[in-house]
Amino acid sequence: MKSAKIIFWVSTTLIFLFEGVMSAFTSQTEMAKEGIRHLGYPPYFGVMLAVFKVAGALVLIIPQIPARIKEWAYAGFVIELLSAFISTWAVEGLKAITFFPLIILAVLIVSYINYYKVYGDKTTDVV
């Protein structure tokens, strides 16, 4: 149980840093704006994406948030990371950087699996 808790918190902290903190600090840089533009998305998409990524990261890292809400955050990150992989693949082709979202997705899956090892199935705690 103790190792599952450590794995959960390490993986969740990494997701919080990559998806939340990095998005909050870098989403409005010229490099990030150019990346969104390069993939063919409108400028507002980057702002919207950053807001949802920060919100989702906070949901995952705050222990008091109900499990059902955490489920939605995990699902949102899966969609976001798979979409990032597919978008980059469609525009850039298969390069090393194309697989970075899948690496983050693997960390997210480790977080999700260990969340239920540590806290059990508490998806019914929200009315």
LINVENZI-V750504 format. One record per residue. N is the residue number from 1. RES is the residue in three letters. PHI is phi in whole degrees, -180 to 180 (none if undefined). NEAR is the number of other ideal C-beta (glycine too) atoms within 10 Angstrom. D_FIRST is the distance of its C-alpha to the first C-alpha in Angstrom with 1 decimal. Layout:
BEGIN
n: <N & N>
res: <RES & RES>
phi: <PHI & PHI>
near: <NEAR & NEAR>
d_first: <D_FIRST & D_FIRST>
END
This chain:
BEGIN
n: <1 & 2 & 3 & 4 & 5 & 6 & 7 & 8 & 9 & 10 & 11 & 12 & 13 & 14 & 15 & 16 & 17 & 18 & 19 & 20 & 21 & 22 & 23 & 24 & 25 & 26 & 27 & 28 & 29 & 30 & 31 & 32 & 33 & 34 & 35 & 36 & 37 & 38 & 39 & 40 & 41 & 42 & 43 & 44 & 45 & 46 & 47 & 48 & 49 & 50 & 51 & 52 & 53 & 54 & 55 & 56 & 57 & 58 & 59 & 60 & 61 & 62 & 63 & 64 & 65 & 66 & 67 & 68 & 69 & 70 & 71 & 72 & 73 & 74 & 75 & 76 & 77 & 78 & 79 & 80 & 81 & 82 & 83 & 84 & 85 & 86 & 87 & 88 & 89 & 90 & 91 & 92 & 93 & 94 & 95 & 96 & 97 & 98 & 99 & 100 & 101 & 102 & 103 & 104 & 105 & 106 & 107 & 108 & 109 & 110 & 111 & 112 & 113 & 114 & 115 & 116 & 117 & 118 & 119 & 120 & 121 & 122 & 123 & 124 & 125 & 126 & 127>
res: <MET & LYS & SER & ALA & LYS & ILE & ILE & PHE & TRP & VAL & SER & THR & THR & LEU & ILE & PHE & LEU & PHE & GLU & GLY & VAL & MET & SER & ALA & PHE & THR & SER & GLN & THR & GLU & MET & ALA & LYS & GLU & GLY & ILE & ARG & HIS & LEU & GLY & TYR & PRO & PRO & TYR & PHE & GLY & VAL & MET & LEU & ALA & VAL & PHE & LYS & VAL & ALA & GLY & ALA & LEU & VAL & LEU & ILE & ILE & PRO & GLN & ILE & PRO & ALA & ARG & ILE & LYS & GLU & TRP & ALA & TYR & ALA & GLY & PHE & VAL & ILE & GLU & LEU & LEU & SER & ALA & PHE & ILE & SER & THR & TRP & ALA & VAL & GLU & GLY & LEU & LYS & ALA & ILE & THR & PHE & PHE & PRO & LEU & ILE & ILE & LEU & ALA & VAL & LEU & ILE & VAL & SER & TYR & ILE & ASN & TYR & TYR & LYS & VAL & TYR & GLY & ASP & LYS & THR & THR & ASP & VAL & VAL>
phi: <none & -66 & -67 & -64 & -67 & -65 & -62 & -59 & -69 & -67 & -66 & -68 & -64 & -62 & -62 & -58 & -68 & -70 & -90 & -97 & -66 & -63 & -64 & -62 & -90 & -118 & -65 & -106 & -76 & -63 & -64 & -66 & -63 & -67 & -62 & -64 & -63 & -61 & -80 & 93 & -94 & -71 & -57 & -66 & -62 & -63 & -67 & -60 & -62 & -63 & -61 & -68 & -68 & -65 & -61 & -64 & -64 & -65 & -60 & -71 & -87 & -87 & -63 & -76 & -70 & -61 & -59 & -64 & -71 & -61 & -57 & -65 & -66 & -59 & -62 & -61 & -68 & -61 & -62 & -62 & -71 & -65 & -65 & -63 & -61 & -66 & -62 & -66 & -62 & -65 & -91 & -98 & 86 & -85 & -125 & -59 & -67 & -61 & -88 & -57 & -60 & -71 & -67 & -64 & -61 & -62 & -65 & -62 & -64 & -61 & -60 & -62 & -62 & -76 & -59 & -76 & -69 & -83 & -104 & 72 & -87 & -116 & -76 & -99 & -84 & -115 & -78>
near: <7 & 7 & 9 & 15 & 14 & 12 & 16 & 20 & 17 & 13 & 21 & 22 & 16 & 15 & 25 & 21 & 12 & 20 & 25 & 20 & 14 & 16 & 19 & 14 & 12 & 12 & 18 & 11 & 11 & 7 & 7 & 17 & 14 & 11 & 14 & 19 & 13 & 12 & 16 & 10 & 14 & 10 & 9 & 9 & 13 & 21 & 14 & 12 & 18 & 21 & 13 & 16 & 23 & 19 & 12 & 24 & 24 & 13 & 20 & 24 & 17 & 11 & 9 & 4 & 14 & 14 & 16 & 13 & 16 & 23 & 15 & 11 & 23 & 19 & 12 & 16 & 25 & 14 & 10 & 19 & 23 & 13 & 13 & 18 & 18 & 12 & 17 & 20 & 14 & 11 & 11 & 12 & 8 & 9 & 10 & 6 & 9 & 18 & 14 & 15 & 21 & 12 & 12 & 19 & 19 & 12 & 18 & 24 & 15 & 17 & 23 & 21 & 14 & 20 & 22 & 14 & 13 & 15 & 15 & 9 & 8 & 13 & 13 & 9 & 11 & 11 & 5>
d_first: <0.0 & 3.8 & 5.5 & 5.2 & 6.3 & 8.8 & 9.9 & 10.4 & 12.4 & 14.3 & 15.4 & 16.2 & 18.2 & 20.0 & 21.0 & 22.1 & 24.2 & 25.7 & 26.3 & 26.9 & 28.2 & 30.2 & 31.7 & 32.7 & 34.4 & 35.9 & 36.8 & 40.4 & 41.3 & 44.1 & 41.9 & 39.5 & 42.6 & 44.2 & 41.1 & 41.1 & 44.9 & 44.7 & 42.4 & 45.0 & 43.2 & 45.2 & 44.6 & 43.0 & 40.2 & 38.7 & 38.7 & 37.3 & 34.5 & 33.6 & 33.5 & 31.2 & 28.9 & 28.7 & 28.1 & 25.4 & 23.6 & 23.8 & 22.5 & 19.3 & 18.8 & 19.7 & 16.9 & 19.6 & 20.9 & 20.6 & 18.5 & 21.9 & 23.3 & 20.4 & 21.1 & 24.6 & 23.7 & 21.6 & 24.6 & 27.1 & 25.5 & 25.5 & 29.2 & 30.0 & 28.5 & 30.1 & 33.3 & 33.3 & 33.1 & 35.8 & 38.0 & 37.9 & 38.5 & 41.5 & 43.1 & 42.2 & 41.6 & 38.9 & 38.3 & 35.4 & 34.8 & 34.8 & 31.4 & 29.7 & 28.6 & 26.9 & 24.9 & 23.8 & 23.1 & 20.8 & 18.8 & 18.9 & 17.7 & 14.6 & 14.1 & 14.9 & 12.7 & 9.5 & 10.9 & 10.9 & 7.4 & 6.5 & 9.9 & 11.2 & 14.9 & 16.7 & 19.7 & 22.0 & 21.7 & 24.8 & 28.2>
END
